[in-house]
């Protein structure tokens, strides 16, 4: 008979989605998070 290549799910890994891993959007949407602007001048002094 014909030999077929098996297709489908070979394994399954239970892990959180990308969105679940981001603390910034865990509580509320990113668009509702206030933007904190800071100067990079202090970083360049070091």
N, C-alpha and C positions, 0 to 999 in steps of 0.2 A: 503494500500500500504506500500511499503518499506519506512522507515524513514531514511534519509541520513544526515550525518553530513556535514554542509556547510563548504566548503574549499575555500580559496582565500584570497584576501586582505580585511581585516576588517577595516583598517584605513590607512591613508597615512600622513606622516609627511614630509613637505618640509624643508630640512635643507641642508647645504653645505656638500660636501663629506669630507672625512678625509684629503685628499690631499689639498683641498681648505682651510682648517683650519690651515695648517702649513705655517708659514711665510717664513721658510727657502726654501721651494720649490715653493712658489707662483710666483716668478719672473723667476727662472731658475731651472734646475734639481739639485738635491742634489749633484750629482757627480761633478758638476761644481762650487760648493761653496768651497772657500778656508777654510782649517782647521786652526783654531787658537789654538795653543797649549799654555797652561799656566800651571804654577806650582801650586800645591795645598798646598804648604808649608805655604803661607800666610793665607790660610783658617784655617789650623790647629793651627796657633799661637793664634788665637782668641779663 
